Structure formats: structure tokens, C-alpha cells
Amino acid sequence: MSAKRIWASALIGALAVSFIGPAGARAQAQDIGTIQSEILTLDPDRLFAGTQVGKRLTRQYEAERDRLIANNRELEADLRAEEQALTDARKTMTPKEFREKADAFDNKVRSIRQENERAARDLERGREIAPLTLMRMAEPILVELMRDTNGKIILDNRQVLLRSDTVDITDLAIERVDAAIGDGSGEEDAPTAPAEQQDAPGAGDAPDDAPADPAD
């Protein structure tokens, strides 16, 4: 199940009070003084992108990703230099000595690559669950918003094709979340920012076993 599907399921599961008939909702302008609708919709992607919490998590992810990329490139340069030094020294070694040093170098490269890929996977997992981190923070705020609008259910608007008796509360939700918790840094320690997990690709024309850059 993708991160977006997990987000949608969590949102609907946490906030759906009851399902109602199509005639049960009355949509008006998106202002807290006038909204009265039993069926509400929310755009989870826009909520994440628009809130201070989502922006902080995105910046956090990007900073950590850039740090990993920079570290990876330093390691790549070091490994290239070490490989060249080993090649240059080959003529001074016996075949056995060279083979032992070459095997040790290969083991070192594999170990570095594994650590780098593990760090990249952890970073991407953090990005995947970032929307759920926001959801945990925003849930009581959205429940209160439902009460204020006499809402009975909040639907993921990506799954609603056409319906005349609904109100999109995304903008209002962004305002309320920002007002209540700001960037959320004091609410809980959140993982690095959001989206789908990717395997770390190879680093350009690096040696076959050189460490890989984190996915963009």
C-alpha cells in the first residue's frame, strides 16, 4: 500500500463519524461562520504541502538528503583515490599481497555501500510516514472542525469525483493547523519528510561497488 493510500485510509478511518445519505449535506461558503455540511472533503496532499508542519518536514528531509549526497560524494572520491593508490602500488607487491589488499578494499567498499544504502532507505521511510506524522498532530483539530461545521464525515477529495453537497475544508484546515501548532516542532519528534520509498541508485560513473546517492 502506497504512502498516499495509507494517508487516505488513516484520514478516513480516524475522522469518519458515520456515513449519511446524499441528501443529508448542505454546502455553503468556506467560512467558519457559514459552513454547515455533514459531508466534508479534504485534500491530504495540499494539507501537507500548505501547513507549516509539512513544510518543516519537507525542509528536514531535503537537508538530510543533501547531507547524505555530499557525504557519499566525499566517500566516492576517497575510494577512487585509494583504488588508484592500490593500482600504483601493485608493481611493488607480490601477487598474493596485492590480492589480499584488493580483497580488503573490496570488502571495505561493500561495507560502505551497505551503510549508505541503509541510511538512504531510512530517510525515504521517514519521508513516506511524514503525512501520518502530520495526521496525528492535526487529528484533534480536524475533529473540532467537524463539530464546528456539523460534519459527520471527512472524505479524501481525491476519491470524490462529483458531488454537489460537499464542502472542501482544506484551506480552513491549513489555517487551523497552523494557528494551533505552527510548524509542530514542539509537538513531537517527527521523522524526515514525505513521499514514496525509492532504492538508492548508483553514483554516476563511480566504481561498481561505490556508495549510491540517496534518491531525489
matplotlib code that plots the C-alpha trace (Angstrom):
import matplotlib.pyplot as plt

x = [0.0, 1.5, 2.1, -0.8, -3.2, -2.0, -2.7, -6.1, -7.1, -5.8, -7.7, -11.0, -10.7, -9.9, -12.4, -15.4, -18.1, -20.9, -22.0, -25.0, -27.4, -26.7, -29.5, -28.0, -25.5, -25.8, -22.7, -22.1, -19.1, -15.9, -16.1, -16.4, -19.3, -21.3, -20.1, -22.7, -22.2, -22.4, -20.1, -16.7, -13.7, -10.0, -7.0, -4.3, -1.5, -2.4, -2.8, 0.7, 2.2, 0.4, 0.9, 3.9, 4.3, 4.5, 6.9, 9.2, 9.2, 10.0, 12.9, 14.1, 14.0, 15.8, 18.6, 19.2, 19.1, 21.6, 23.9, 23.9, 24.6, 27.5, 28.9, 28.5, 30.5, 33.3, 33.4, 33.4, 36.4, 38.3, 37.6, 38.8, 42.0, 42.5, 41.8, 44.3, 47.0, 46.5, 46.8, 50.0, 51.5, 50.7, 54.1, 55.8, 53.8, 53.7, 50.6, 49.5, 50.0, 48.1, 45.2, 44.9, 44.9, 42.4, 40.1, 40.3, 39.5, 36.5, 35.2, 35.5, 33.7, 30.8, 30.5, 30.4, 27.8, 25.6, 25.7, 25.0, 22.0, 20.6, 20.8, 19.0, 16.3, 15.7, 15.5, 12.9, 10.9, 10.8, 9.5, 6.8, 5.4, 5.6, 2.0, 0.9, 3.0, 1.0, -2.2, -1.5, -0.9, -3.9, -6.5, -7.9, -8.0, -9.9, -12.3, -13.0, -13.5, -16.1, -18.0, -18.0, -19.4, -21.8, -19.8, -20.3, -17.5, -14.4, -13.6, -10.4, -11.3, -9.1, -11.7, -14.7, -15.4, -18.7, -20.9, -22.8, -23.5, -19.9, -17.6, -13.8, -12.3, -8.6, -7.9, -9.6, -7.8, -4.5, -5.3, -6.4, -3.5, -1.0, -2.8, -2.9, 0.6, 2.7, 5.4, 4.8, 8.4, 7.2, 4.5, 6.6, 9.8, 8.9, 10.6, 12.2, 9.9, 7.4, 6.7, 7.4, 10.3, 12.9, 16.1, 19.3, 20.7, 24.3, 26.5, 27.1, 30.3, 31.6, 33.3, 30.8, 30.8, 30.9, 28.2, 25.0, 23.4, 20.0, 17.1, 15.8]
y = [0.0, 3.4, 6.2, 8.2, 5.3, 4.8, 8.5, 8.4, 5.3, 6.9, 10.1, 8.5, 5.8, 8.4, 11.1, 9.3, 9.5, 8.0, 7.6, 9.5, 9.7, 12.1, 14.4, 15.0, 17.7, 21.4, 23.2, 26.9, 29.3, 28.2, 30.4, 29.0, 31.3, 29.9, 26.4, 23.8, 20.5, 16.9, 15.8, 17.5, 16.8, 17.3, 17.2, 15.4, 16.4, 20.1, 19.9, 18.6, 21.0, 24.0, 23.6, 24.8, 21.3, 19.8, 22.5, 21.8, 18.1, 18.7, 21.0, 18.5, 15.7, 17.8, 18.9, 15.3, 14.1, 16.8, 15.8, 12.2, 13.1, 15.3, 12.6, 10.0, 12.0, 12.5, 8.8, 8.1, 10.5, 8.8, 5.3, 6.4, 7.7, 4.6, 2.4, 4.3, 4.1, 0.4, 0.1, 2.2, 0.1, -3.2, -3.4, -3.3, -6.2, -10.0, -11.3, -12.7, -9.4, -7.5, -10.0, -9.7, -5.9, -5.9, -8.2, -6.0, -2.9, -4.7, -5.6, -2.0, -0.7, -3.2, -2.3, 1.5, 0.9, -1.1, 1.6, 4.3, 2.4, 1.7, 5.4, 6.3, 3.7, 5.0, 8.6, 7.5, 5.6, 8.8, 10.7, 8.1, 8.4, 12.2, 12.6, 10.3, 12.4, 15.5, 13.5, 12.6, 16.2, 17.5, 14.9, 16.7, 20.0, 18.3, 16.7, 20.1, 21.5, 18.7, 19.7, 23.3, 22.6, 19.9, 17.5, 13.7, 12.6, 13.9, 12.3, 12.3, 14.6, 12.6, 9.8, 12.1, 12.6, 14.6, 15.5, 18.8, 18.5, 18.6, 21.3, 21.3, 22.3, 22.1, 25.8, 26.1, 23.1, 24.6, 27.8, 26.0, 23.6, 26.5, 28.5, 25.6, 24.0, 26.2, 24.0, 21.3, 21.1, 21.2, 18.6, 15.5, 14.4, 13.9, 11.7, 13.3, 14.4, 13.0, 10.6, 7.3, 5.0, 4.5, 2.5, 4.5, 4.5, 4.1, 7.2, 8.1, 6.7, 5.6, 2.2, -0.7, -1.0, 2.7, 4.0, 5.3, 8.8, 8.9, 9.2, 12.6]
z = [0.0, -1.0, 1.4, -0.2, 0.3, 3.9, 4.5, 2.9, 5.0, 8.2, 7.5, 6.6, 9.4, 12.1, 11.1, 9.7, 12.3, 10.2, 6.6, 5.6, 2.7, -0.3, 0.8, 4.2, 3.5, 2.8, 1.4, 1.8, 1.5, 3.1, 6.1, 9.7, 10.3, 7.4, 6.7, 7.6, 5.9, 7.0, 4.2, 4.1, 1.9, 2.4, 0.0, 2.1, -0.3, -0.2, 3.6, 3.9, 1.3, 2.8, 6.5, 8.4, 9.7, 6.2, 5.1, 8.0, 7.4, 3.8, 4.6, 7.2, 4.6, 1.9, 4.3, 5.4, 1.8, 0.7, 3.7, 2.6, -1.0, 0.0, 2.3, -0.4, -2.9, -0.4, 0.2, -3.5, -4.0, -1.1, -2.6, -6.0, -4.6, -2.5, -5.6, -7.6, -4.9, -4.7, -8.5, -8.5, -5.7, -7.5, -9.1, -5.7, -4.3, -4.8, -6.4, -3.1, -1.3, -4.0, -3.9, -0.1, -0.3, -3.2, -1.3, 1.8, -0.4, -2.0, 1.5, 2.6, -0.4, 0.1, 3.8, 3.0, 0.2, 2.5, 5.2, 2.7, 1.2, 4.7, 5.5, 2.2, 2.9, 6.4, 5.0, 2.4, 5.0, 7.1, 4.0, 3.5, 7.0, 7.3, 6.2, 9.1, 11.5, 10.4, 10.7, 14.3, 15.1, 13.1, 14.1, 17.1, 15.2, 12.3, 14.7, 16.2, 12.8, 12.0, 15.2, 14.2, 10.8, 11.9, 9.8, 10.1, 7.8, 6.1, 2.7, 0.8, -2.1, -4.5, -4.2, -4.8, -8.5, -8.5, -5.6, -5.1, -1.4, -0.1, 1.3, 0.8, 4.1, 3.0, 3.2, 6.5, 7.9, 6.9, 8.7, 11.9, 12.0, 11.5, 14.2, 16.7, 16.3, 14.0, 12.5, 15.0, 16.2, 19.8, 19.4, 18.7, 17.2, 13.6, 11.0, 8.0, 5.3, 3.0, -0.1, -1.8, -1.0, -3.7, -3.8, -3.9, -7.5, -8.4, -8.3, -11.9, -13.2, -9.8, -9.4, -9.4, -5.6, -4.8, -2.5, -4.0, -3.7, -1.9, -4.3, -5.0]

ax = plt.figure().add_subplot(projection="3d")
ax.plot(x, y, z, "-o")
ax.set_aspect("equal")
plt.show()
